[in-house]
């Protein structure tokens, strides 16, 4: 019974992970930077009505009336394509100097070993 429970938990977790990947793909988050930026704008537009609907469903209208309004949702001034490009440039820069750095570190290592042997 314990093995069956563990198997059931594994299936549930795998299903949730698969659903999350599918939703990310379906919303365009795994596509190009432009698709990701469009998905982010769509999420920013959909979030305030969803929060309002959820609070009314839970029954928090009284609290929101006392506070007059919900706090504003944070505005993201974030360009997914610029961040992706910066990351790619950083990785490529590190890879381009890697052979030179490896040679430098090899020379330093040999000098250190020669000094130890003397």
CNS distance restraints for C-alpha pairs under 8 A (distance, minus, plus):
assign (resid   1 and name CA) (resid   5 and name CA) 6.16 0.50 0.50
assign (resid   2 and name CA) (resid   6 and name CA) 6.16 0.50 0.50
assign (resid   3 and name CA) (resid   7 and name CA) 6.07 0.50 0.50
assign (resid   4 and name CA) (resid   8 and name CA) 6.08 0.50 0.50
assign (resid   5 and name CA) (resid   9 and name CA) 6.18 0.50 0.50
assign (resid   6 and name CA) (resid  10 and name CA) 6.16 0.50 0.50
assign (resid   7 and name CA) (resid  11 and name CA) 6.22 0.50 0.50
assign (resid   8 and name CA) (resid  12 and name CA) 6.20 0.50 0.50
assign (resid   9 and name CA) (resid  13 and name CA) 6.07 0.50 0.50
assign (resid  10 and name CA) (resid  14 and name CA) 5.97 0.50 0.50
assign (resid  11 and name CA) (resid  15 and name CA) 5.98 0.50 0.50
assign (resid  12 and name CA) (resid  16 and name CA) 6.20 0.50 0.50
assign (resid  13 and name CA) (resid  17 and name CA) 6.16 0.50 0.50
assign (resid  14 and name CA) (resid  18 and name CA) 6.01 0.50 0.50
assign (resid  15 and name CA) (resid  19 and name CA) 6.02 0.50 0.50
assign (resid  16 and name CA) (resid  20 and name CA) 6.15 0.50 0.50
assign (resid  17 and name CA) (resid  21 and name CA) 6.28 0.50 0.50
assign (resid  18 and name CA) (resid  22 and name CA) 6.07 0.50 0.50
assign (resid  19 and name CA) (resid  23 and name CA) 6.03 0.50 0.50
assign (resid  20 and name CA) (resid  24 and name CA) 6.14 0.50 0.50
assign (resid  21 and name CA) (resid  25 and name CA) 6.14 0.50 0.50
assign (resid  22 and name CA) (resid  26 and name CA) 5.91 0.50 0.50
assign (resid  23 and name CA) (resid  27 and name CA) 6.01 0.50 0.50
assign (resid  24 and name CA) (resid  28 and name CA) 6.35 0.50 0.50
assign (resid  24 and name CA) (resid  29 and name CA) 5.16 0.50 0.50
assign (resid  24 and name CA) (resid  30 and name CA) 6.36 0.50 0.50
assign (resid  25 and name CA) (resid  29 and name CA) 5.72 0.50 0.50
assign (resid  25 and name CA) (resid  30 and name CA) 5.21 0.50 0.50
assign (resid  25 and name CA) (resid  31 and name CA) 7.24 0.50 0.50
assign (resid  27 and name CA) (resid  39 and name CA) 6.14 0.50 0.50
assign (resid  28 and name CA) (resid  32 and name CA) 7.78 0.50 0.50
assign (resid  28 and name CA) (resid  35 and name CA) 5.32 0.50 0.50
assign (resid  28 and name CA) (resid  36 and name CA) 5.76 0.50 0.50
assign (resid  28 and name CA) (resid  39 and name CA) 6.24 0.50 0.50
assign (resid  29 and name CA) (resid  35 and name CA) 6.56 0.50 0.50
assign (resid  29 and name CA) (resid  36 and name CA) 4.62 0.50 0.50
assign (resid  29 and name CA) (resid  39 and name CA) 6.56 0.50 0.50
assign (resid  30 and name CA) (resid  36 and name CA) 7.13 0.50 0.50
assign (resid  31 and name CA) (resid  35 and name CA) 5.85 0.50 0.50
assign (resid  31 and name CA) (resid  36 and name CA) 6.59 0.50 0.50
assign (resid  32 and name CA) (resid  36 and name CA) 6.35 0.50 0.50
assign (resid  32 and name CA) (resid  81 and name CA) 7.87 0.50 0.50
assign (resid  33 and name CA) (resid  37 and name CA) 6.13 0.50 0.50
assign (resid  33 and name CA) (resid  80 and name CA) 5.75 0.50 0.50
assign (resid  33 and name CA) (resid  81 and name CA) 4.37 0.50 0.50
assign (resid  33 and name CA) (resid  84 and name CA) 7.39 0.50 0.50
assign (resid  34 and name CA) (resid  38 and name CA) 6.20 0.50 0.50
assign (resid  34 and name CA) (resid  80 and name CA) 7.75 0.50 0.50
assign (resid  34 and name CA) (resid  81 and name CA) 6.62 0.50 0.50
assign (resid  35 and name CA) (resid  39 and name CA) 6.16 0.50 0.50
assign (resid  36 and name CA) (resid  40 and name CA) 6.19 0.50 0.50
assign (resid  36 and name CA) (resid  80 and name CA) 6.63 0.50 0.50
assign (resid  36 and name CA) (resid  81 and name CA) 7.95 0.50 0.50
assign (resid  37 and name CA) (resid  41 and name CA) 6.27 0.50 0.50
assign (resid  37 and name CA) (resid  79 and name CA) 6.75 0.50 0.50
assign (resid  37 and name CA) (resid  80 and name CA) 5.86 0.50 0.50
assign (resid  37 and name CA) (resid  81 and name CA) 7.43 0.50 0.50
assign (resid  38 and name CA) (resid  42 and name CA) 6.14 0.50 0.50
assign (resid  39 and name CA) (resid  43 and name CA) 6.16 0.50 0.50
assign (resid  40 and name CA) (resid  44 and name CA) 6.16 0.50 0.50
assign (resid  41 and name CA) (resid  45 and name CA) 6.22 0.50 0.50
assign (resid  42 and name CA) (resid  46 and name CA) 6.21 0.50 0.50
assign (resid  43 and name CA) (resid  47 and name CA) 5.93 0.50 0.50
assign (resid  44 and name CA) (resid  48 and name CA) 7.64 0.50 0.50
assign (resid  44 and name CA) (resid  75 and name CA) 7.92 0.50 0.50
assign (resid  46 and name CA) (resid  50 and name CA) 6.27 0.50 0.50
assign (resid  47 and name CA) (resid  51 and name CA) 6.14 0.50 0.50
assign (resid  47 and name CA) (resid  73 and name CA) 7.96 0.50 0.50
assign (resid  48 and name CA) (resid  52 and name CA) 6.20 0.50 0.50
assign (resid  48 and name CA) (resid  73 and name CA) 6.96 0.50 0.50
assign (resid  49 and name CA) (resid  53 and name CA) 6.06 0.50 0.50
assign (resid  50 and name CA) (resid  54 and name CA) 6.07 0.50 0.50
assign (resid  51 and name CA) (resid  55 and name CA) 6.08 0.50 0.50
assign (resid  52 and name CA) (resid  56 and name CA) 6.21 0.50 0.50
assign (resid  53 and name CA) (resid  57 and name CA) 6.11 0.50 0.50
assign (resid  54 and name CA) (resid  58 and name CA) 6.16 0.50 0.50
assign (resid  55 and name CA) (resid  59 and name CA) 6.07 0.50 0.50
assign (resid  55 and name CA) (resid  60 and name CA) 5.25 0.50 0.50
assign (resid  55 and name CA) (resid  61 and name CA) 6.75 0.50 0.50
assign (resid  56 and name CA) (resid  60 and name CA) 5.81 0.50 0.50
assign (resid  56 and name CA) (resid  61 and name CA) 5.62 0.50 0.50
assign (resid  60 and name CA) (resid  64 and name CA) 6.39 0.50 0.50
assign (resid  61 and name CA) (resid  65 and name CA) 6.04 0.50 0.50
assign (resid  62 and name CA) (resid  66 and name CA) 6.31 0.50 0.50
assign (resid  63 and name CA) (resid  67 and name CA) 6.30 0.50 0.50
assign (resid  64 and name CA) (resid  68 and name CA) 5.72 0.50 0.50
assign (resid  64 and name CA) (resid  69 and name CA) 5.74 0.50 0.50
assign (resid  64 and name CA) (resid  70 and name CA) 6.30 0.50 0.50
assign (resid  65 and name CA) (resid  69 and name CA) 6.86 0.50 0.50
assign (resid  79 and name CA) (resid  83 and name CA) 6.31 0.50 0.50
assign (resid  80 and name CA) (resid  84 and name CA) 6.07 0.50 0.50
assign (resid  81 and name CA) (resid  85 and name CA) 6.03 0.50 0.50
assign (resid  82 and name CA) (resid  86 and name CA) 6.10 0.50 0.50
assign (resid  83 and name CA) (resid  87 and name CA) 6.20 0.50 0.50
assign (resid  84 and name CA) (resid  88 and name CA) 6.22 0.50 0.50
assign (resid  85 and name CA) (resid  89 and name CA) 6.09 0.50 0.50
assign (resid  86 and name CA) (resid  90 and name CA) 6.12 0.50 0.50
assign (resid  87 and name CA) (resid  91 and name CA) 6.22 0.50 0.50
assign (resid  88 and name CA) (resid  92 and name CA) 6.06 0.50 0.50
assign (resid  89 and name CA) (resid  93 and name CA) 5.97 0.50 0.50
assign (resid  90 and name CA) (resid  94 and name CA) 6.22 0.50 0.50
assign (resid  91 and name CA) (resid  95 and name CA) 6.16 0.50 0.50
assign (resid  92 and name CA) (resid  96 and name CA) 6.02 0.50 0.50
assign (resid  93 and name CA) (resid  97 and name CA) 6.53 0.50 0.50
assign (resid  94 and name CA) (resid  98 and name CA) 6.13 0.50 0.50
assign (resid  95 and name CA) (resid  99 and name CA) 7.86 0.50 0.50
assign (resid  97 and name CA) (resid 101 and name CA) 6.13 0.50 0.50
assign (resid  98 and name CA) (resid 102 and name CA) 5.98 0.50 0.50
assign (resid  99 and name CA) (resid 103 and name CA) 6.29 0.50 0.50
assign (resid 100 and name CA) (resid 104 and name CA) 6.27 0.50 0.50
assign (resid 101 and name CA) (resid 105 and name CA) 6.06 0.50 0.50
assign (resid 102 and name CA) (resid 106 and name CA) 6.04 0.50 0.50
assign (resid 103 and name CA) (resid 107 and name CA) 6.22 0.50 0.50
assign (resid 104 and name CA) (resid 108 and name CA) 6.24 0.50 0.50
assign (resid 105 and name CA) (resid 109 and name CA) 5.98 0.50 0.50
assign (resid 106 and name CA) (resid 110 and name CA) 6.17 0.50 0.50
assign (resid 107 and name CA) (resid 111 and name CA) 6.22 0.50 0.50
assign (resid 108 and name CA) (resid 112 and name CA) 6.18 0.50 0.50
assign (resid 109 and name CA) (resid 113 and name CA) 6.17 0.50 0.50
assign (resid 110 and name CA) (resid 114 and name CA) 6.04 0.50 0.50
assign (resid 111 and name CA) (resid 115 and name CA) 6.13 0.50 0.50
assign (resid 112 and name CA) (resid 116 and name CA) 6.30 0.50 0.50
assign (resid 113 and name CA) (resid 117 and name CA) 6.24 0.50 0.50
assign (resid 114 and name CA) (resid 118 and name CA) 6.34 0.50 0.50
